[in-house]
Structure formats: structure tokens, C-alpha cells
Amino acid sequence: MYIDLHKRGERYEIDYPIVSMHNLILGELYLDVGGAYTVRKVYHEGFVRPKPDREELAVVNFTRKGWFTKEACKCEGDVSYLDGATRKKALKIFGNWNEKVFL
């Protein structure tokens, strides 16, 4: 999926994590999110091209609820950019997606 910000001349590609709903028939209904959420600034004709040495990327990993784990709803990740040949972290993301997420 893409999101275009026309006034800023930017396009972002988004990959969503898997969201599943549990206990539809019996028990307490709840949502579970697992996998990676990725947002990347991409080039698109008609938009201003970002500097090729400054690729921006955000990846947030979601932990699925397990039978014996206490880390349900946990998320953590990084916002980073490519500076030349090295990737540098700009922000750290962590928390529980159903309560608070910190940068």
C-alpha cells in the first residue's frame, strides 16, 4: 500500500503486520497483532526524489500473544536512515500497542 503526500512531494510504502481476531465463538474476544510493520520512503515519478544516500525506513515488530508468554501487545522497532553505506538509527520505538508507545 502507498500513501502519497502531494504537498510535500513524498510517497511512502507501507507493509502491515498480521492482525487476527480470537475467541469468536467462546471466551473473551481479543485482537492479536504479530509480525513487522514497515514504512519506507520511496521514489515515484511526479514527486521530488529523495536523496539516494538518505533512504528513510521505519520497522516496528509486534509480538504475538502466546499461551505462556507475558509479552502480549509488545512492540519495538527503529526509525533509521541510510547515510552513504551505513544505516544510522534516528529513533527507537517501544511499548505496548494497546497502551502506550514511546519514541
N, CA, C and O of each residue as an XYZ file, in Angstrom:
412
protein
N       0.844     -1.164      0.000
C       0.000      0.000      0.000
C       0.892      1.230      0.000
O       1.979      1.225      0.578
N       0.422      2.278     -0.652
C       1.167      3.529     -0.718
C       0.343      4.671     -0.151
O      -0.883      4.697     -0.263
N       1.049      5.615      0.461
C       0.431      6.862      0.909
C       1.195      7.992      0.241
O       2.415      8.086      0.372
N       0.475      8.855     -0.479
C       1.086      9.987     -1.161
C       0.795     11.268     -0.396
O      -0.353     11.559     -0.061
N       1.841     12.023     -0.124
C       1.711     13.346      0.483
C       2.050     14.362     -0.607
O       3.206     14.751     -0.770
N       1.030     14.783     -1.347
C       1.240     15.605     -2.530
C       1.879     16.952     -2.216
O       2.756     17.400     -2.955
N       1.464     17.599     -1.151
C       2.023     18.916     -0.825
C       3.503     18.830     -0.475
O       4.260     19.772     -0.714
N       3.909     17.702      0.088
C       5.327     17.519      0.454
C       6.117     16.826     -0.640
O       7.346     16.784     -0.593
N       5.409     16.279     -1.634
C       6.084     15.586     -2.724
C       6.715     14.280     -2.283
O       7.800     13.926     -2.745
N       6.045     13.560     -1.390
C       6.602     12.324     -0.849
C       5.630     11.165     -1.034
O       4.413     11.351     -1.050
N       6.186      9.974     -1.173
C       5.394      8.748     -1.239
C       6.007      7.749     -0.263
O       7.227      7.603     -0.179
N       5.125      7.062      0.478
C       5.561      6.064      1.452
C       4.930      4.722      1.127
O       3.740      4.634      0.824
N       5.743      3.681      1.196
C       5.272      2.313      1.002
C       5.087      1.694      2.383
O       5.975      1.786      3.231
N       3.932      1.062      2.612
C       3.617      0.521      3.931
C       3.296     -0.961      3.824
O       2.485     -1.376      2.996
N       3.944     -1.755      4.673
C       3.632     -3.178      4.823
C       3.080     -3.373      6.227
O       3.740     -3.052      7.215
N       1.865     -3.900      6.306
C       1.195     -4.053      7.596
C       1.499     -5.399      8.230
O       1.762     -6.367      7.517
N       1.469     -5.483      9.568
C       1.591     -6.778     10.238
C       0.273     -7.555     10.135
O      -0.741     -7.026      9.680
N       0.308     -8.788     10.558
C      -0.897     -9.626     10.548
C      -1.733     -9.313     11.787
O      -1.217     -9.310     12.905
N      -3.015     -9.051     11.586
C      -3.949     -8.814     12.688
C      -4.967     -9.942     12.660
O      -5.597    -10.200     11.635
N      -5.123    -10.617     13.803
C      -6.088    -11.715     13.869
C      -7.007    -11.527     15.074
O      -6.617    -10.955     16.091
N      -8.233    -12.021     14.934
C      -9.225    -11.939     15.992
C      -9.430    -13.340     16.559
O      -9.594    -14.303     15.810
N      -9.421    -13.447     17.879
C      -9.517    -14.743     18.543
C     -10.785    -14.842     19.400
O     -11.363    -13.833     19.802
N     -11.193    -16.072     19.662
C     -12.350    -16.392     20.506
C     -13.648    -15.800     19.947
O     -14.401    -15.142     20.665
N     -13.891    -16.037     18.686
C     -15.106    -15.515     18.066
C     -16.366    -16.177     18.602
O     -17.419    -15.541     18.666
N     -16.273    -17.451     18.990
C     -17.457    -18.180     19.440
C     -17.495    -18.290     20.966
O     -18.515    -17.987     21.586
N     -16.393    -18.721     21.564
C     -16.334    -18.891     23.013
C     -15.189    -18.083     23.599
O     -14.163    -17.883     22.949
N     -15.366    -17.626     24.815
C     -14.314    -16.905     25.511
C     -14.376    -15.411     25.254
O     -15.297    -14.903     24.615
N     -13.362    -14.719     25.775
C     -13.298    -13.269     25.623
C     -12.651    -12.916     24.289
O     -11.548    -13.375     23.993
N     -13.324    -12.113     23.493
C     -12.855    -11.707     22.179
C     -11.642    -10.792     22.326
O     -11.659     -9.871     23.143
N     -10.570    -11.040     21.531
C      -9.420    -10.146     21.547
C      -8.721    -10.151     20.194
O      -8.819    -11.106     19.424
N      -8.005     -9.047     19.927
C      -7.196     -8.905     18.715
C      -5.747     -9.210     19.042
O      -5.275     -8.928     20.143
N      -5.050     -9.783     18.084
C      -3.630    -10.082     18.242
C      -2.906     -9.572     17.008
O      -3.332     -9.824     15.881
N      -1.821     -8.862     17.221
C      -1.020     -8.320     16.130
C       0.341     -8.974     16.178
O       0.946     -9.062     17.247
N       0.839     -9.439     15.034
C       2.146    -10.083     15.001
C       2.845     -9.840     13.686
O       2.206     -9.740     12.638
N       4.141     -9.748     13.743
C       4.927     -9.521     12.539
C       5.484     -8.116     12.501
O       5.528     -7.426     13.518
N       5.913     -7.692     11.311
C       6.578     -6.401     11.160
C       5.686     -5.395     10.438
O       4.974     -5.732      9.492
N       5.745     -4.166     10.906
C       5.099     -3.023     10.273
C       6.230     -2.181      9.697
O       7.086     -1.706     10.443
N       6.244     -1.991      8.389
C       7.348     -1.306      7.728
C       6.833     -0.109      6.944
O       5.870     -0.219      6.186
N       7.483      1.032      7.133
C       7.178      2.236      6.369
C       8.485      2.702      5.727
O       9.483      2.910      6.418
N       8.473      2.864      4.396
C       9.681      3.255      3.668
C       9.342      4.381      2.700
O       8.348      4.312      1.977
N      10.179      5.425      2.693
C      10.009      6.493      1.715
C      10.542      5.974      0.386
O      11.664      5.472      0.316
N       9.737      6.094     -0.667
C      10.125      5.554     -1.972
C      10.062      6.645     -3.037
O       9.417      7.680     -2.862
N      10.750      6.381     -4.141
C      10.734      7.292     -5.280
C       9.497      7.032     -6.125
O       9.076      5.887     -6.288
N       8.925      8.089     -6.657
C       7.782      7.953     -7.552
C       7.851      9.076     -8.574
O       8.121     10.223     -8.217
N       7.611      8.759     -9.839
C       7.608      9.793    -10.874
C       6.553     10.836    -10.542
O       5.445     10.503    -10.121
N       6.903     12.085    -10.732
C       5.981     13.168    -10.431
C       6.207     13.750     -9.039
O       5.732     14.843     -8.731
N       6.927     13.021     -8.212
C       7.260     13.525     -6.878
C       8.741     13.869     -6.836
O       9.526     13.405     -7.663
N       9.101     14.677     -5.877
C      10.502     15.013     -5.695
C      11.233     13.776     -5.206
O      10.813     13.137     -4.241
N      12.307     13.447     -5.862
C      13.066     12.258     -5.480
C      13.900     12.546     -4.234
O      14.626     13.539     -4.193
N      13.801     11.684     -3.214
C      14.661     11.876     -2.039
C      16.109     11.602     -2.417
O      16.388     10.893     -3.384
N      17.021     12.167     -1.648
C      18.436     11.922     -1.907
C      18.699     10.422     -1.885
O      18.245      9.742     -0.965
N      19.414      9.887     -2.866
C      19.648      8.445     -2.892
C      20.486      7.958     -1.715
O      20.425      6.777     -1.373
N      21.262      8.831     -1.090
C      22.076      8.411      0.054
C      21.339      8.594      1.379
O      21.937      8.450      2.445
N      20.053      8.910      1.321
C      19.289      9.151      2.552
C      17.973      8.371      2.498
O      16.902      8.976      2.514
N      18.037      7.057      2.436
C      16.841      6.226      2.461
C      16.297      6.183      3.887
O      17.020      5.850      4.827
N      15.024      6.521      4.039
C      14.414      6.537      5.372
C      13.517      5.323      5.527
O      12.786      4.957      4.607
N      13.579      4.696      6.707
C      12.881      3.433      6.938
C      12.470      3.336      8.404
O      13.243      3.670      9.302
N      11.244      2.873      8.632
C      10.774      2.587      9.991
C      10.269      1.145     10.011
O       9.458      0.752      9.172
N      10.752      0.364     10.972
C      10.320     -1.025     11.130
C       9.936     -1.219     12.588
O      10.736     -0.975     13.491
N       8.702     -1.662     12.809
C       8.217     -1.969     14.164
C       7.781     -3.427     14.176
O       6.956     -3.839     13.361
N       8.335     -4.207     15.100
C       7.996     -5.625     15.233
C       7.003     -5.807     16.379
O       7.198     -5.289     17.478
N       5.941     -6.551     16.099
C       4.896     -6.816     17.083
C       5.007     -8.261     17.553
O       5.163     -9.174     16.743
N       4.927     -8.463     18.865
C       4.994     -9.797     19.454
C       3.586    -10.340     19.618
O       2.724     -9.698     20.218
N       3.361    -11.539     19.072
C       2.046    -12.180     19.188
C       1.863    -12.733     20.599
O       2.827    -13.104     21.269
N       0.629    -12.779     21.024
C       0.310    -13.335     22.332
C       0.481    -14.848     22.271
O      -0.063    -15.513     21.390
N       1.241    -15.377     23.214
C       1.438    -16.818     23.290
C       0.684    -17.403     24.470
O       0.108    -16.670     25.274
N       0.689    -18.710     24.569
C      -0.012    -19.361     25.681
C       0.700    -19.130     27.005
O       0.053    -19.069     28.051
N       2.020    -19.002     26.976
C       2.779    -18.921     28.223
C       3.608    -17.646     28.334
O       4.387    -17.513     29.278
N       3.470    -16.724     27.422
C       4.269    -15.502     27.466
C       3.512    -14.358     28.113
O       2.284    -14.294     28.050
N       4.253    -13.459     28.732
C       3.654    -12.276     29.342
C       3.901    -11.034     28.490
O       3.633     -9.918     28.934
N       4.403    -11.215     27.283
C       4.745    -10.097     26.427
C       3.680     -9.824     25.368
O       4.015     -9.464     24.240
N       2.437     -9.986     25.702
C       1.352     -9.717     24.756
C       1.303     -8.228     24.456
O       1.531     -7.409     25.346
N       1.012     -7.874     23.225
C       0.843     -6.495     22.771
C       2.143     -5.694     22.767
O       2.108     -4.467     22.669
N       3.270     -6.356     22.869
C       4.564     -5.673     22.887
C       4.964     -5.284     21.465
O       4.761     -6.045     20.520
N       5.530     -4.098     21.332
C       6.069     -3.670     20.047
C       7.392     -2.949     20.278
O       7.564     -2.238     21.269
N       8.312     -3.142     19.356
C       9.585     -2.435     19.413
C      10.168     -2.349     18.009
O       9.951     -3.225     17.171
N      10.909     -1.281     17.773
C      11.487     -1.104     16.451
C      12.365      0.127     16.387
O      12.696      0.736     17.405
N      12.738      0.483     15.157
C      13.650      1.588     14.922
C      13.194      2.411     13.731
O      12.582      1.897     12.795
N      13.503      3.695     13.785
C      13.410      4.567     12.632
C      14.855      4.856     12.255
O      15.635      5.331     13.080
N      15.210      4.568     11.008
C      16.606      4.714     10.606
C      16.696      5.326      9.219
O      15.702      5.443      8.503
N      17.904      5.710      8.860
C      18.168      6.243      7.529
C      19.522      5.738      7.056
O      20.401      5.418      7.857
N      19.667      5.676      5.758
C      20.899      5.209      5.144
C      21.746      6.422      4.835
O      21.370      7.258      4.013
N      22.889      6.520      5.490
C      23.814      7.639      5.299
C      25.041      7.096      4.579
O      25.944      6.536      5.202
N      25.065      7.269      3.264
C      26.137      6.670      2.477
C      25.928      5.168      2.431
O      24.928      4.693      1.893
N      26.881      4.407      3.000
C      26.788      2.946      3.004
C      26.370      2.397      4.360
O      26.188      1.188      4.501
N      26.215      3.259      5.362
C      25.878      2.770      6.708
C      24.478      3.208      7.102
O      24.048      4.314      6.775
N      23.768      2.327      7.811
C      22.432      2.628      8.310
C      22.564      3.180      9.726
O      23.191      2.560     10.585
N      21.969      4.350      9.965
C      22.033      5.008     11.273
C      20.633      5.072     11.867
O      19.666      5.392     11.176
N      20.539      4.762     13.158
C      19.247      4.804     13.849
C      18.958      6.226     14.315
O      19.800      6.876     14.936
N      17.757      6.694     14.005
C      17.348      8.032     14.405
C      16.479      7.986     15.660
O      16.613      8.841     16.536
N      15.584      6.990     15.755
C      14.677      6.859     16.894
C      14.497      5.396     17.256
O      14.611      4.516     16.402
N      14.217      5.143     18.512
C      13.850      3.817     18.997
C      12.377      3.871     19.369
O      11.931      4.821     20.012
N      11.618      2.852     18.967
C      10.188      2.760     19.269
C       9.977      1.546     20.161
O      10.487      0.466     19.861
N       9.228      1.705     21.262
C       8.961      0.568     22.143
C       7.717      0.827     22.975
O       7.297      1.971     23.143
N       7.135     -0.239     23.489
C       5.951     -0.125     24.336
C       4.959     -1.219     24.047
O       5.292     -2.241     23.447
N       3.725     -0.993     24.485
C       2.614     -1.901     24.216
C       1.617     -1.154     23.342
O       1.157     -0.070     23.699
N       1.285     -1.746     22.185
C       0.442     -1.048     21.222
C      -0.952     -0.767     21.756
O      -1.628      0.124     21.242
N      -1.403     -1.491     22.761
C      -2.746     -1.263     23.299
C      -2.747     -0.283     24.474
O      -3.812      0.044     25.000
N      -1.574      0.188     24.891
C      -1.493      1.154     25.996
C      -0.715      2.404     25.584
O      -1.301      3.439     25.267
N       0.622      2.289     25.593
C       1.483      3.435     25.275
C       2.643      2.973     24.407
O       3.202      1.893     24.596
N       2.986      3.827     23.450
C       4.151      3.589     22.609
C       5.060      4.807     22.742
O       4.611      5.946     22.612
N       6.349      4.556     23.005
C       7.310      5.617     23.256
C       8.296      5.729     22.113
O       8.609      4.738     21.454
N       8.793      6.953     21.873
C       9.854      7.204     20.901
C      11.094      7.630     21.640
O      12.123      7.896     21.019
